[in-house]
Amino acid sequence: MAVQMQLARIIISEISDNQVIYLREVDGERQFPILIGIFEATNIDRRVKEGYEPPRPLTHDLIVQVAEELGADFESVVISDLQEHTFFAQLRLRKDGNLIEIDARPSDAIAVAVTFDPPLPIFVDEHVLEQAISEA
């Protein structure tokens, strides 16, 4: 079973290569961190601030535009696995009634999610949430 989460915090540090985003349960108290790169953290941070429009499309904008031009609709992001401190995610799209799951890094998937207004729903499989909390 998947649990709906929301982006709770973004921590950007200029002295570290790893940045941190926190996902928090929508109808609960559970939360956990994911380490991400500076590019993704900066892009996510800019997107969640109102009124930011990049002067040119970023990689995540390109992904959305290509999928939409090919007739697919984005549905959600799912963080589906955690192996050796590495999270795995999928972008879920629908085209002609068929569900398409695209493998993605969670940071890229969340960056795509926040390009939408409102953002795409973010889900985390229950076993991943339990494991992430126990390792945090």
NULUMBA-69310 format. One record per atom (N, C-alpha, C): residue in one letter; x negated, y, z negated. Coordinates in steps of 0.05 Angstrom, whole numbers, padded with zeros to 5 digits, always signed. Layout:
# residues N
AXYZ;...
This chain:
# residues 136
M-00017-00024+00000;M+00000+00000+00000;M-00018+00025+00000;A-00010+00045+00015;A-00025+00069+00017;A-00013+00091-00001;V-00031+00107-00012;V-00023+00128-00031;V-00028+00155-00017;Q-00008+00173-00017;Q-00013+00199-00004;Q-00030+00216-00022;M-00050+00228-00009;M-00070+00245-00024;M-00069+00273-00011;Q-00082+00291-00025;Q-00085+00318-00014;Q-00113+00328-00020;L-00123+00345-00004;L-00149+00357-00008;L-00147+00375-00033;A-00162+00369-00053;A-00160+00384-00078;A-00182+00405-00082;R-00207+00397-00074;R-00229+00415-00078;R-00250+00410-00057;I-00265+00431-00051;I-00288+00429-00033;I-00311+00443-00047;I-00333+00428-00051;I-00356+00439-00065;I-00379+00440-00045;I-00387+00464-00038;I-00409+00468-00019;I-00433+00479-00034;S-00456+00465-00032;S-00480+00472-00045;S-00502+00478-00025;E-00514+00500-00026;E-00535+00507-00008;E-00562+00493-00014;I-00564+00481-00037;I-00589+00467-00044;I-00588+00437-00041;S-00566+00427-00030;S-00563+00398-00026;S-00554+00392+00002;D-00563+00369+00013;D-00553+00360+00039;D-00525+00349+00037;N-00517+00339+00014;N-00491+00327+00011;N-00472+00347-00002;Q-00449+00350+00010;Q-00428+00367-00001;Q-00406+00348-00011;V-00387+00359-00026;V-00367+00341-00039;V-00339+00352-00033;I-00321+00334-00025;I-00293+00341-00025;I-00279+00322-00045;Y-00259+00332-00058;Y-00243+00315-00076;Y-00215+00312-00064;L-00206+00287-00064;L-00178+00281-00057;L-00163+00275-00082;R-00138+00286-00085;R-00122+00281-00108;R-00095+00270-00099;E-00085+00251-00115;E-00059+00238-00110;E-00037+00259-00109;V-00020+00258-00089;V+00002+00278-00086;V+00021+00277-00110;D+00030+00253-00117;D+00050+00250-00139;D+00037+00237-00163;G+00013+00244-00169;G-00001+00232-00192;G-00025+00247-00200;E-00041+00235-00217;E-00064+00248-00228;E-00091+00238-00217;R-00091+00216-00203;R-00116+00204-00195;R-00130+00221-00173;Q-00156+00222-00175;Q-00172+00236-00155;Q-00199+00223-00154;F-00213+00229-00132;F-00241+00219-00128;F-00256+00236-00109;P-00283+00236-00110;P-00299+00251-00092;P-00308+00235-00068;I-00314+00249-00046;I-00327+00238-00023;I-00350+00256-00015;L-00374+00245-00012;L-00396+00261-00003;L-00395+00264+00027;I-00399+00288+00037;I-00398+00294+00065;I-00421+00312+00073;G-00424+00316+00099;G-00445+00334+00109;G-00436+00363+00108;I-00456+00381+00112;I-00451+00409+00110;I-00433+00419+00133;F-00437+00409+00157;F-00420+00418+00180;F-00391+00412+00174;E-00385+00387+00166;E-00357+00380+00161;E-00346+00396+00137;A-00362+00399+00116;A-00352+00413+00092;A-00346+00442+00100;T-00363+00455+00115;T-00359+00483+00123;T-00334+00485+00141;N-00331+00466+00160;N-00308+00467+00177;N-00282+00463+00162;I-00282+00444+00144;I-00258+00439+00127;I-00252+00463+00110;D-00273+00474+00098;D-00269+00498+00080;D-00257+00521+00096;R-00268+00526+00120;R-00258+00549+00136;R-00229+00544+00144;R-00222+00519+00150;R-00195+00513+00160;R-00174+00516+00138;V-00181+00511+00113;V-00161+00512+00092;V-00157+00541+00083;K-00175+00559+00091;K-00172+00587+00085;K-00154+00599+00106;E-00133+00613+00097;E-00114+00624+00116;E-00126+00644+00135;G-00117+00643+00160;G-00125+00663+00179;G-00151+00658+00194;Y-00165+00636+00189;Y-00190+00631+00203;Y-00184+00619+00230;E-00195+00631+00251;E-00194+00621+00278;E-00222+00621+00289;P-00233+00598+00296;P-00260+00598+00307;P-00260+00612+00334;P-00282+00626+00340;P-00284+00640+00366;P-00283+00621+00390;R-00292+00597+00386;R-00292+00576+00407;R-00283+00550+00393;P-00271+00532+00408;P-00262+00506+00396;P-00286+00491+00384;L-00282+00481+00360;L-00302+00464+00347;L-00297+00435+00355;T-00315+00417+00348;T-00312+00389+00356;T-00285+00378+00348;H-00276+00385+00324;H-00250+00374+00314;H-00227+00385+00331;D-00229+00410+00339;D-00209+00421+00357;D-00208+00407+00384;L-00232+00400+00394;L-00235+00386+00419;L-00221+00359+00417;I-00225+00344+00396;I-00213+00318+00392;I-00183+00320+00393;V-00172+00340+00379;V-00143+00344+00379;V-00133+00351+00407;Q-00147+00370+00421;Q-00138+00378+00448;Q-00139+00355+00468;V-00159+00339+00467;V-00162+00317+00485;V-00139+00297+00481;A-00134+00289+00456;A-00113+00270+00449;A-00086+00281+00458;E-00081+00306+00452;E-00055+00318+00459;E-00051+00320+00489;E-00073+00327+00504;E-00071+00328+00533;E-00066+00301+00545;L-00075+00280+00532;L-00070+00253+00541;L-00043+00242+00532;G-00028+00259+00518;G+00000+00251+00510;G+00003+00238+00484;A-00018+00239+00467;A-00016+00226+00440;A-00009+00247+00419;D+00006+00238+00399;D+00013+00255+00376;D-00001+00244+00351;F-00014+00262+00337;F-00028+00255+00312;F-00007+00250+00291;E-00010+00228+00275;E+00009+00222+00253;E-00004+00226+00226;S-00028+00215+00222;S-00039+00216+00195;S-00068+00207+00195;V-00080+00209+00172;V-00107+00200+00167;V-00105+00179+00145;V-00119+00156+00148;V-00119+00135+00128;V-00147+00128+00121;I-00154+00130+00095;I-00179+00121+00085;I-00174+00092+00077;S-00186+00074+00092;S-00178+00046+00090;S-00197+00027+00077;D-00222+00035+00072;D-00241+00017+00061;D-00264+00032+00047;L-00277+00019+00029;L-00301+00029+00015;L-00320+00006+00012;Q-00343+00008+00025;Q-00363-00013+00024;Q-00390-00001+00018;E-00403-00009-00003;E-00429+00000-00010;E-00431+00031-00010;H-00412+00043-00023;H-00410+00073-00027;H-00404+00087-00001;T-00395+00073+00020;T-00388+00086+00045;T-00358+00082+00050;F-00345+00104+00054;F-00316+00104+00060;F-00312+00100+00090;F-00290+00087+00097;F-00282+00083+00125;F-00253+00094+00128;A-00249+00106+00151;A-00223+00119+00156;A-00213+00114+00185;Q-00188+00120+00189;Q-00176+00119+00216;Q-00159+00144+00220;L-00161+00154+00244;L-00141+00174+00253;L-00119+00157+00266;R-00094+00163+00258;R-00071+00149+00269;R-00057+00167+00288;L-00054+00158+00312;L-00040+00172+00333;L-00018+00154+00345;R+00001+00167+00358;R+00022+00152+00371;R+00024+00161+00400;K+00024+00142+00418;K+00028+00148+00447;K+00047+00128+00459;D+00067+00138+00472;D+00088+00121+00484;D+00099+00100+00464;G+00102+00109+00439;G+00113+00091+00419;G+00094+00072+00406;N+00069+00071+00416;N+00049+00053+00405;N+00031+00067+00386;L+00025+00054+00363;L+00007+00065+00344;L-00022+00059+00353;I-00038+00080+00352;I-00067+00078+00359;I-00083+00086+00335;E-00101+00069+00326;E-00118+00075+00303;E-00147+00078+00313;I-00158+00101+00308;I-00185+00108+00317;I-00204+00108+00293;D-00225+00092+00293;D-00244+00092+00272;D-00258+00119+00270;A-00261+00129+00245;A-00273+00156+00241;A-00286+00157+00214;R-00305+00174+00211;R-00315+00180+00184;R-00293+00196+00170;P-00290+00192+00144;P-00269+00207+00129;P-00272+00237+00132;S-00297+00247+00132;S-00301+00276+00135;S-00290+00286+00161;D-00295+00271+00183;D-00285+00279+00209;D-00255+00277+00210;A-00244+00256+00199;A-00215+00252+00199;A-00201+00274+00184;I-00212+00281+00161;I-00200+00303+00145;I-00204+00330+00159;A-00226+00334+00172;A-00230+00358+00188;A-00209+00360+00210;V-00203+00338+00223;V-00182+00338+00243;V-00155+00344+00229;A-00150+00331+00206;A-00124+00335+00192;A-00119+00364+00186;V-00140+00379+00178;V-00135+00407+00169;V-00135+00426+00193;T-00138+00416+00218;T-00135+00434+00241;T-00105+00438+00246;F-00088+00422+00234;F-00059+00425+00238;F-00048+00442+00215;D-00025+00455+00222;D-00011+00471+00202;D+00018+00463+00202;P+00027+00448+00182;P+00013+00439+00158;P-00007+00417+00165;P-00026+00412+00147;P-00045+00390+00153;P-00032+00363+00156;L-00044+00346+00171;L-00034+00318+00173;L-00035+00305+00146;P-00016+00287+00141;P-00017+00272+00115;P-00043+00255+00114;I-00054+00253+00090;I-00078+00237+00084;I-00069+00215+00065;F-00075+00190+00073;F-00068+00167+00056;F-00094+00152+00049;V-00094+00140+00026;V-00116+00123+00017;V-00104+00096+00009;D-00114+00074+00020;D-00105+00048+00011;D-00110+00045-00018;E-00091+00032-00032;E-00092+00029-00061;E-00118+00017-00071;H-00127-00004-00057;H-00151-00018-00066;H-00176+00001-00064;V-00176+00019-00044;V-00197+00038-00040;V-00196+00059-00063;L-00172+00068-00069;L-00169+00088-00090;L-00178+00076-00117;E-00171+00052-00123;E-00179+00040-00149;E-00209+00037-00149;Q-00221+00028-00128;Q-00250+00024-00127;Q-00265+00051-00128;A-00255+00071-00114;A-00268+00097-00115;A-00267+00110-00142;I-00245+00107-00156;I-00243+00118-00183;I-00262+00103-00202;S-00264+00077-00199;S-00281+00061-00218;S-00311+00067-00213;E-00318+00075-00188;E-00346+00081-00182;E-00353+00110-00187;A-00333+00127-00190;A-00338+00156-00193;A-00350+00163-00220;
